[in-house]
Amino acid sequence: MFVPPGQGNAAHTHEVEEVFFILDGKVKVFFEDGAGRREETVLGRWDCVSAPAGVIHGFENVGLEPAYLQVMLGRARPDLMSYCGSGPPGPARRPPRPGPRVIARCPVAGLGRERDRRRRAARSTCGATASRWNAEAR
């Protein structure tokens, strides 16, 4: 999230937790209780704070430069982790596969066609080498 100097958001709350991770800049965060008492602090680069569900909170960029935040919201009921084939009886659940647009945009993460090409090349090289070694061993 991009936050210009002097900007922020008003006091608010959520039914789920919210986490603020400061990527760059100086951000004042505040928390309030039901009686109107307020606690605040200034966070800098790489600082992180979590606002529990139902707690009034907000933030403001108090620096002279823009601030960049990663903001994450929880879920009212978290998903439970399960492995393929484990968990309650029934068909195995597999995680969704990334679509072609995602794969095409992620070659750095090893999710692209380049990875598949390298894997095929390594497999054919390893297979040829293993066959040669096996032949020499006989």
N, C-alpha and C positions, 0 to 999 in steps of 0.2 A: 504494500500500500504506500502510495506517495502522499506525504503530508507537507504542505508548504509551511514556512515559518509563521508562527502565530496561529496556525489552524489546529483543529483537533475535532473532537466530538463531544456532545453534551452528555451529562450523566444519564446512564441507561443501564438496563439489566437484561439478562437472558434467562431462559429456562435451562440452559446448558452452560458449561464452563467456556471461557474464552481465554486464549493464550496470546500474549503479545511478545514477539521476538524482535528486538531492535536490530536492524541490519546496519543502519547508519544514522547519525544525528543524535540530538538530545530531546528526549520526550519526557514530559512530566505526566505520570499516571496517578490517578487518585481512586480511592475506595471510600464509600460512605456506608454507615450502618443505618438502621431504621430510625435512630434518634437524631440523625443529622450530623453525627461526628464524622470527621473527614481525616483520612490519612493520605499523604501524598509523598512522592519521591521522584527524583529525576533519574532516568535510566539513560545509559549511553550504549555505544556500539557493543553488540553481542550480549546485552543484558536481556533477561526474559522474566516475565511475570504472568501469573495465572489468576484470573478472576473467577472464583467459584460461582456456580449457578445461583441465581437469586441475589447476588451482591451488586449494589449500585457501583458503577465504575465509569471511567472515561480517561481521555488523554489529551495532551496539547503539545505541539512542537514548540519548545522554548528556546531552540537554537536559532542561529542566524542563517543556517543552511537548510535545505529541504531534508526531511527525515524519511527513511524507508523502513517499513515494518512488515513483518510476516505475521498475519493474524489468522488464528485457527480457532474454529468453533467445534465443540464436541457434539455429541448426539444425545438425545434424551435417553435412548436405550442403546448402549454400545453393542456392536457386533461381537460375537464370540468367535474366537479363532478355532478353526478345525482343519484337519489335514484331509486330503483327498482319500476317500475310502474309510475315514474314521468318523466318529460322531454317531448320531442316532441312526438306526437302521433305515435303509432306503438307498437310492442310487447315490453313487459318489458325486460329490459336488466339486467341480473344477472351477478355479478362478477364471474370469473372462480373459480371453486373449486380446492383446492390443490389436487394433485395426491397422490397415495398411498405412493410413495417414500418420498414426503414432509411430509405427515402425520406421517409416521413411524419415521422420524428424529426429530419431534418436540413435544415429550411428555411433556417437561418442559413448553412449551408455552400453553399447554392445547389443542393441536391439535391431540393427538394420541389416540390409542385404549384404553389406561388407562382412559382417560377422559370419553370416551363413556361408559366404564364399570362402572365407578363411578356414572355417570349420571343415568344409568339404575338401579343401586343399590339404589341410592337416591330416584328415582321415585317409585320403588317398596316398599321401606320402608315408604315413605311419603303416598303412596296410602293405604298401610295396616293400618298405623296409622290413617289416615283420616277416613277410613271405621270403625275402632274400635270406634273412637270418635263419629261418626255419630250414630253408633249402641247404644252407651252408652247414648246419648242424647235423644233417643226415649223413 
